[in-house]
Amino acid sequence: MEPKVICVVVLALSLALSSLAQDETEMCQVEPHQRQNCGQPGITAKECKDKHCCFDSTVRGVPWCFYPAPVRDEDCEF
């Protein structure tokens, strides 16, 4: 492949992965008191993410492994 083609492919993949990471971060922005438990006590971050849930152990007294925020209709672009 030509160097220009390789650069374009790398740039496109980087942007796609960045967008996915941002979507995951936004989906995990759930107020601590609104978190719905997604795992058993003592679940690890890896086990939680394997269940496609969010993990945040920075707030005590609330679920650390919790379901992501639901997608609202106005969040979807058509």
SERO-4910 file (N, C-alpha, C, O; in steps of 0.05 Angstrom, whole numbers):
BEGIN
 pado doro    nc1    nc2    nc3   cac1   cac2   cac3    cc1    cc2    cc3    oc1    oc2    oc3
  Met    A     17    -24      0      0      0      0     18     25      0     40     25     10
  Glu    A      7     46    -11     21     71    -11     20     83     17      1     79     32
  Pro    A     41     99     24     41    111     50     17    129     56      7    130     78
  Lys    A      6    143     35    -17    160     40    -41    143     47    -57    151     64
  Val    A    -45    120     34    -68    103     40    -65     92     68    -85     91     83
  Ile    A    -42     84     76    -37     74    103    -44     96    124    -57     90    144
  Cys    A    -35    120    119    -41    142    137    -71    147    140    -81    152    162
  Val    A    -85    146    118   -114    151    118   -128    128    134   -146    134    150
  Val    A   -120    103    129   -132     81    144   -126     83    174   -145     79    190
  Val    A   -102     89    181    -95     92    209   -111    115    222   -121    112    244
  Leu    A   -114    137    208   -129    160    218   -159    152    222   -171    159    242
  Ala    A   -170    138    202   -198    130    204   -203    111    228   -222    114    243
  Leu    A   -185     92    231   -188     73    254   -184     88    280   -199     82    300
  Ser    A   -166    106    282   -162    122    307   -187    137    314   -195    138    337
  Leu    A   -199    150    294   -223    166    300   -246    148    308   -261    155    326
  Ala    A   -248    125    296   -270    106    303   -267     96    331   -286     96    347
  Leu    A   -242     88    339   -238     79    366   -241    101    387   -252     96    408
  Ser    A   -233    125    380   -237    148    398   -267    153    403   -275    158    425
  Ser    A   -283    151    382   -311    155    384   -324    134    401   -341    140    418
  Leu    A   -316    109    398   -326     87    415   -320     92    444   -337     88    461
  Ala    A   -295    100    450   -287    104    478   -303    127    490   -310    126    513
  Gln    A   -308    148    474   -323    171    484   -352    162    490   -363    170    510
  Asp    A   -364    146    472   -391    137    476   -393    121    502   -412    124    517
  Glu    A   -373    103    507   -374     87    531   -372    105    556   -385    100    576
  Thr    A   -354    125    555   -351    143    577   -377    158    583   -385    161    606
  Glu    A   -390    168    562   -415    182    565   -437    164    577   -452    173    593
  Met    A   -438    139    568   -458    121    577   -454    114    607   -473    107    620
  Cys    A   -430    116    617   -424    110    644   -426    134    663   -419    132    686
  Gln    A   -435    157    653   -439    180    669   -467    179    682   -486    192    673
  Val    A   -469    163    703   -494    159    718   -490    171    746   -470    164    759
  Glu    A   -508    187    755   -507    198    782   -505    175    802   -519    155    799
  Pro    A   -487    177    821   -483    154    840   -509    144    852   -513    119    855
  His    A   -528    161    860   -552    152    873   -572    140    853   -592    129    861
  Gln    A   -566    142    827   -584    130    806   -573    104    795   -585     93    777
  Arg    A   -550     95    804   -538     71    794   -555     46    800   -564     43    823
  Gln    A   -558     29    780   -572      3    784   -550    -19    784   -535    -22    765
  Asn    A   -549    -34    806   -528    -54    810   -528    -74    787   -548    -84    778
  Cys    A   -503    -80    778   -500    -99    755   -481   -122    764   -474   -139    747
  Gly    A   -474   -123    789   -455   -145    797   -457   -150    827   -469   -136    842
  Gln    A   -445   -172    834   -444   -181    862   -423   -165    878   -404   -154    865
  Pro    A   -425   -164    904   -404   -151    920   -377   -163    914   -374   -188    912
  Gly    A   -357   -147    911   -330   -156    907   -323   -161    877   -301   -170    871
  Ile    A   -342   -154    859   -336   -158    831   -312   -141    822   -310   -118    832
  Thr    A   -296   -151    805   -273   -135    795   -282   -118    771   -303   -123    759
  Ala    A   -265    -99    765   -271    -82    742   -272    -98    716   -289    -93    699
  Lys    A   -255   -118    713   -255   -134    689   -281   -151    687   -293   -152    666
  Glu    A   -288   -163    710   -313   -179    710   -337   -161    703   -355   -170    689
  Cys    A   -337   -137    714   -359   -118    709   -360   -111    679   -381   -112    667
  Lys    A   -337   -104    668   -336    -96    640   -343   -120    621   -354   -116    600
  Asp    A   -336   -144    630   -343   -168    615   -373   -171    613   -384   -184    594
  Lys    A   -388   -160    633   -417   -161    633   -429   -137    618   -453   -133    617
  His    A   -411   -121    605   -419    -97    591   -432    -76    609   -450    -62    601
  Cys    A   -421    -74    633   -430    -55    652   -408    -35    658   -386    -38    648
  Cys    A   -414    -15    673   -395      6    680   -384      1    708   -397    -11    725
  Phe    A   -359      9    712   -346      5    738   -334     31    747   -318     44    733
  Asp    A   -341     39    772   -329     63    784   -329     59    814   -350     60    827
  Ser    A   -305     56    825   -303     50    854   -296     75    870   -286     73    892
  Thr    A   -300     99    859   -292    124    873   -313    134    892   -307    151    909
  Val    A   -338    123    891   -359    132    909   -367    109    928   -376     89    918
  Arg    A   -364    113    954   -371     92    973   -401     93    978   -414    113    976
  Gly    A   -412     69    983   -440     67    991   -459     64    968   -484     64    972
  Val    A   -449     63    943   -466     59    920   -454     36    903   -431     29    907
  Pro    A   -470     25    885   -458      3    868   -434     13    852   -435     34    840
  Trp    A   -413     -3    852   -390      3    836   -392     -8    808   -381      3    789
  Cys    A   -407    -30    805   -412    -42    779   -441    -37    774   -459    -46    788
  Phe    A   -447    -21    753   -474    -12    748   -480    -12    718   -462    -10    702
  Tyr    A   -506    -12    712   -515    -12    684   -510     16    672   -513     36    686
  Pro    A   -503     17    647   -498     43    634   -525     58    632   -546     47    634
  Ala    A   -522     84    627   -546    101    624   -561     93    599   -548     86    578
  Pro    A   -587     93    599   -602     85    575   -599    107    554   -594    130    559
  Val    A   -601     98    529   -599    116    506   -626    130    503   -646    116    501
  Arg    A   -626    156    502   -650    171    498   -655    175    468   -635    177    453
  Asp    A   -680    178    460   -686    182    432   -672    206    420   -663    206    397
  Glu    A   -670    228    436   -658    252    426   -628    249    422   -615    266    409
  Asp    A   -616    228    434   -587    223    431   -581    211    404   -558    212    394
  Cys    A   -601    199    391   -597    185    365   -598    205    343   -615    223    342
  Glu    A   -580    202    324   -580    220    300   -589    203    277   -579    182    272
  Phe    A   -608    214    262   -618    200    238   -613    217    214   -620    209    192
***
